[in-house]
Amino acid sequence: MLDLKLIRSDPERVKAALARRGAADRVDQLLTLDARRRELLPEVENAQAERRTVSKQIGEAKQAGEGAGELMATVQGLKERIESGKEELEKVDLELGRLALTLPNLPDPDAPEGMTEEDAVVMREVGERTEFDFEPRDHLEIGTELGLIDMEAGARLSGSRFAYLKGDLVMLELALVRFAIELVRAEGHEPVVPPVLVREEALEGTGFLPGDRDQIYEIPKDELFLAGTSEVALAGLHADEILDPAALPLRYCGFSTCFRREAGAAGRDTRGIFRVHQFDKVEMFSFVEPSQSAAEHERLLAIEERILTELELPYRVVNVAVGDLGAPAAKKYDCEAWIPSQGRYRELTSCSNTTDYQARRLGCRYRPGDGESPQAVHTLNGTAVAVGRTMIALIENRQERDGGFTLPNTLHRYGSPDRIGPQ
């Protein structure tokens, strides 16, 4: 949520920033509602004070045996004004709150212009794109032939874009998770296995609602939602808290199964396990003082790059364009791995600086110093390992002519096979 004081004090700067995201028109609407609210509040409060005064005068008149008809008529008029004012104030508050929730974060000046994935700016490419002396196959063909991926059984059980993973591919998944958690833990992130069912306020607090409702699985009977990322639960760890500045930064590493409806994705990346409804992920999350969030963003990116380097995957880093940022993000980096069957780089991980946007919604603050008012912290998130997509990159980049594939040495001590292939 944006700082209303900032919008009031510098509306043109806010509008200019949000114009980059196509949301500037909502600022004037919000300011109009805010102005009306600030008119109504003193009107109601003054009428309530006047009513108390007149009511006291009525009591005094009655004690003195005097008539109070005129005063009682005045009280009745004040009562009607108060009720009318409160009713309008309630409507304005509701509309103001709803509108404020739709405003995205102010983009960082370094976020590139543009509205689509193609507008991202490539920062660097690392490693050589994999080439073969045979025709490479995609992960689904390899995984199906080896009996590791069963999309048909998954579809019979749960519908399209669900899969059974089997055999050595399960061991690879567990190795990837353990590898990522241990590496990130050594970087100061406390491991967490969070709930995957969350309340609506948690999704609103992290900025996934109201905008992304079509992408989220909902359980109406229990008023719960299946989270699409453990970012939601990790952000909620310190909701409505005032943190000790000496404890910052607070860093976590969450492992969870994630669920996404992927509405509108029909026919796009739906082959195999690239874009499925259920997947596992290791997620990093940080609470930091505002002055440290830019440095923390670079730190999370460095960890993501270290993971990809140790997995020996060719990748590139892109700075995501403003129009392709999620609502909470001020700036986002994506790490994209080379996918041979597609002949292009595809997103494997991302990391976002959400500044104070989520913290304001969640009520997560810290007190900078003795006697100072609490301020919103900054929150950041970054993917350590998105398991399914990482397995795709490993399978396709390390495939061999016989349909098998090797796995990097760094995973062997976590239980991964050296090689998976035909028996």
N, C-alpha and C positions, 0 to 999 in steps of 0.2 A: 504494500500500500504506500502511496506517495505521501509525503509530508504536506498536510494541508496548509501549514504556516508558510512553507516554501512557495506553494502555488499562489497564495494570497500576496506574498511579498514580491514575487518576481514571475508573474503569469506569462509574460512574453518569452522569457527564457524556457519555461516549462513547455509552452506551446511549440516553440522552435524545436525543442528536443523531441517531443512526441510527434511532431510532423514527420520526422524521419521514420516513424513507425505507423503513420497513417491514423493517428489517434488524437490529433490536436483539437478537433472540433468539440470533443467532450470536456475540455478544460473550461470553456466559457459556460457550458451547461452546469458544470459543477460549481463554478463561482457564483452563478445566478442563484442556485439553490442554497449555497452557503450564505450569501448575502441575505436572502429571505429568512433563513434560520436565525441569523444574528439580529434581524429586526424583530422577529417573533419572540425570542427569549426575553428581552427586557419588557416587551409589551405584556406578556403573560405574568412575569414577575412583578411588574408595577401594579397590574390589576389585582394580583393576589395580595400585595401589601396594602393597597387601597381598601380592599374588601375587609381585611383584618381591622383596619382603622375604623371603617364605618360600622362594622359589627360591634366593635367596642363602644362606639358612640350610641348604638342602639341600646346596648345594655345599660349604659349610663342614663339614657333618656327614660327607659322603663323604670329604673330605680328611682328617678326623680318624679315619676308619675306623669311624664310628658308623652305626647304622641310621637310615634316613630315611623309613621306610614311612608313619609318621603324617603327616609333613610333606608327603609326596607326595600323600597322600589329601586333605590340606587344599588343595593346589594344584589338584587335580582339581576339587574342589568350587568353588573360586574361578573356575576356568576356565568351569565351567558357568554360574555366576552372571553372569560377564562376558558370555558369549555370549547368554544369555537377556536380559540388560539391554540389550545393543547391538541385539538384534533388536527389542525393544519400543521402544527409542529411535528406531530407524529408522522404524518404523510411526507413532509419534507425530509425528516430524518431518515425515513425508510428509503426514499428515492435517492437521497444523497449517499447513503451507505451503499446502495446497489450500484450506483454510477461509479463511486470511488473504487469498488472492487473490479470494475472492468478496465480501469486504466493500467496499462503496462508500466514497467519500470522505465526510468529515464535511461536511454542508451549511453554508454560510454563514448566520449568523443573519438576513441580509437576504433570503435566498431565500424566496419566498412558500410558504405551506402549500398542500397539494393534491397530487393524484396524476396529473392529466391535463393535456393541452395547454390545455384550457379554463380551468384554474386559474391560468394566467399572469396577471401584473398588468401592465396597459398603463401605460407610463411617459409616453409622449407620441405624438402623431400629427403628422406633418410633411407639408405639402402638401395640396392639395385632391383628394379622390377624383375620378377622371376620370368625366365624364359626356358623353354623345353625343346628337346629335339624330337618330340612326339606331340600329338594333338592332345592338349590337356582337357580333362573332364571336370565337370562341376562337382561340388560336394555331395549333392543328392545322388547323382549317378554312382559315385564312389561309395558313399555310405550305404546305399540300398544294395549294391552288389555284394558288399562285405557283411550285410546283415546287421548294420549298426544303426540305421535310421529306418523307421517304418512309419511313413506318412499315412498309408492306407488304413492301418489299424487305428492310428490316432484319429483319423477322420470318422471311422465307424464309431468310435467311443465318444468323441467330443465334438465332432464337426471339423470343418476345414481349418487348416493352419494350427493343428495340434499334432504332436509327434511322439512316438516312442523312441527313446535313445537306449541302445543296448550294448552289452558286452564291454569291450575295451574303450568304447566311446564314453561310457559312464566313468571308467577309471580316469580317462583324460579329463573329464569335467571336474572330478573331485581333486585331481592334481592341480588343475588351473586355479580352483578356488583356494586350496591350501597355500599354493605359491603366492597368490596375490595377497591374501590376508597376512601371511607372515612378512612379506616385503613391506606392506603398508603399515603393519604394526610396528616394525622396526623404525619407521619414520614418525612414530609418535601418535598413531591413530588407534584408539581403543576398539577392539572388535566387539560387534553387537549383532545379535540375531533378533531383529525387531518383529512386532506384529505385522502381518500383511493386510489385515482388516482394519480400516481406519474410519473415523467419523467424518462427517461432511466438513466440520470446522477445521479439521487438519488439512484437508485439500484446499479449502478456501485460504487457510493461513499460509500455505506454501505457493499459492497462486495458480493451482491447477483448476480451480473452479472460480468463476463460472465458465470460463472459456473452453475447457477441454472435456466437458461432461460427456460428449459423445464417444470419447476414447476410453471411458472408465467403466468397468463392470460394477453394477450397483446391486445391492441386496436390500430391496425396499422393506421387507418384513422386519429386518433388524436395524434398519437405518445405518447401514455400513457399506463401505466400498472396498473393493480389492485394489490395493495400491499398485501403480504402474512402475514405481521405483521406491527403494527404501529411503530415498531423500525425504519423503513425506514423514515417515516415522522418526527419522534421525532429527529432523528440524523440530519435531514436536517434543523432543526430550526435555527442552528447557523453555517450553511455552509458559508464559505468565510468570517468569522468574526474573529477578534482578541478580545478575551474576557478579561475583567478586572479580574485579579487574585483575587481581593477582592470579586468578585461575585461567585467564585467557592466554593463549588460544586454547579452546577445547576442540579436540579432533577425534572423529569416530570413523569406524570402518564397518559398514553394515553388509551382511550377506542375507539375501532373501530371494524367494521366487517372486517374479513380477508378472502382472497381468495387464494387457492392453487390448482393447477391442479392435484397434487399427481400422476404425470406420473410415471409409473413403479410400482404402488402399487396395481395393479389388483390382486384380490384374497388374499390380505394381509390386515387384519384389516378393511375390507370393510363392515362388518356387522354393521348395526345401525349407530350411529352418532360419532363413535370413530375417523374415518378418512374420513372427508367429504371435499367438495370443498369450503364451506362457513361456517364460524363460527365467534363467537364474542370473544374478548379477552381484558383483562386489562393488560397493559404492563408498566413496570417501565423502566426509562432510566436516566442515570447519565453522566454528563460531570465533570471530576475531574482533579486535578493536577496529573501528573504521579506518584508521590510518594504515593498518596492516593488510587490508583486503587485496590491494593490487599485487603486493608481494606474495600473498598467499595463493592468489590465482596462478601466478607463474610457478609457484612451488608445486601445486597440484598437477599442473601440466608436465612439469619435469618428472614427477613420479609416473604419470601415464606413459611418458616416452621411455622411461627406464624399463617399464614392464614390457613394452613392445620390442625394445632392443634386446632384452634378455630372452624373449621368445623368438628372436631372429626373424622378425617380420618386416618386410619393406613397407614404409608408411610415409604419409605426409601430414603436416599440421596446417590447418586452415583457421583463419579468423572469420567467424560467421557474420554474415551481413545482418544489419539491423532488422530487416523485414522477416528474417528467418529465425530470430531469437524467440524463445518462449517468453511469455508475459513476465516472469520474474527476473529474467536475466538482463543485466546491463551490458555484459560482454561475455562471449562464449568462444572457446576454442574446440574444434573437433580434431581428433586423430583418426585418419582414414587409412586403412590397410589396402594394399594392392590385392585385387581379386582377379586371378588369371582368367577364369571362365567368362568374366564380364569385360575384361580388358580395361578396367578403370579402378580408381580408388573408391572405397566405400567406408562410411563411418563405422568405427569400432568403439570409440570412446568419445566423451565430451566432458568439458569442465566449464562451469559457469560461476561468475561473480554476480550474486543477486543483491549486493550492497545491503541497504537496510530494508528492502522491499518486503521480504518474508518476515523479518524480525518485528516490523511494525504491526503486521497482521497478527502475529503470534504473541505479541506482548513480551518479547525476549529483549531484555535491556541489561545494561551494566552502569555502575556509578563511577564516572571517571576519577573522582576525587572526593575527599571529605566535604560534605556540605553542598556538593554539586548535584544538580537534578539528574535522574537517570536518563540515559540515551540508548537508542536502539543499537544493538551490535550489528555487525555485518555477517552474512552467512554465505558460504560457498559450497559447491558440490562438484564431484568429479568421478567418473566411472573408472574403477581400477580394472575390472574385467567384466565385459558382457559375454557370458560364457558361450552362447550359441554362435555369435558372430566371430568370436575368437577361434572357435573350433573350425568354422568355415575357412578362415584365413590360413590356419595351420594345415588343414587337409589339402587345400588347393595349391598352396605355395610349395608344399613338401611332397607332393604326389610323385609316384614313380610309374614307370611304363607298365608294370604288371597290375596296376590298380591299387597298390598299397601306398602308404605314406609314412615318413619318418617323423619323429618328434624331437624337439630340442633337448639338449642335455640338462638344461635347467629344470625340466619337469620330472626327470627320472627319479630323483630322490623323494618326490612327493607321490610316487606310486604310478606314474604314467609309464606305459610300455615304451620301449625304445622305438618300436615300429609296429604299425598295424597294417596287416595285409592278408592276402589269400593264404589259406593253410596249405 
